Amino acid sequence: MKASTMNASLKMLLDIAKEMIMEKGCRATTLQEIADRGGLTKGAIYHYVKSKDELFALILEEGMEEANEKFFESTATAPIGPEGKHGPLSLLSVRLRNIASADSAASQVFIYLLSQKDKPAVAKILGRYYDTSIQTSKKWIEYGQQSGAIPASVNAEKAARMFTVFKNGLQVQHSLGPENEIDDAEIYAFMANVLSEKGTH
């Protein structure tokens, strides 16, 4: 579901859920409290989702969709050819760090769901998130190849899988502590290397 076309009530619920996650964490946040803060009944939430985990999954999907929209906005003004990848890559470097940050509700949701992957419904959510991450990254890489910004020799599928593992690893790393935090420049260098002639083939 595109963030720009999302139902206003659902968008409000997601915004409230993100606020509460940042205030008290995922485990302590309940659907009843989200409904109360939004001036809705708990039943109104069930119009959109069946559980708290499903609502949290929408937070992950919303973050990915926002990143996708910003990527294509940045590529619309990028020059054709290899130099055209610098702007989009810089944007993605910042987005990756922000998504993985301990100050990100999406990152906290990811870690929370990962801790409950033994539940079949949660395992399904995480599997969908992983697959969508790969397909989204692959779409970006293929777009870059079409515009000449990324060499055609780069294996888009393999590079997309590397990006997804890297993104998920950043999310886990940030949850363990900021002392070894990877900065935007290091993220950019990793992505630029993967997307170079010498990168993934």
Secondary structure, 3 states (H helix, E strand, C coil): CCHHHCCHHHHHHHHHHHHHHHHHCCCCCCHHHHHHHHCCCHHHHCCCCCCHHHHHHHHHHHHHHHHHHHHHHHHHCCCCCHHHHHHHHHHHHHHHHHHHCCCCHHHHHHHHHHCCCCCHHHHHHHHHHHHHHHHHHHHHHHHHHHCCCCCCCCCHHHHHHHHHHHHHHHHHHHHHCHHHCCCHHHHHHHHHHHCCCCCCC
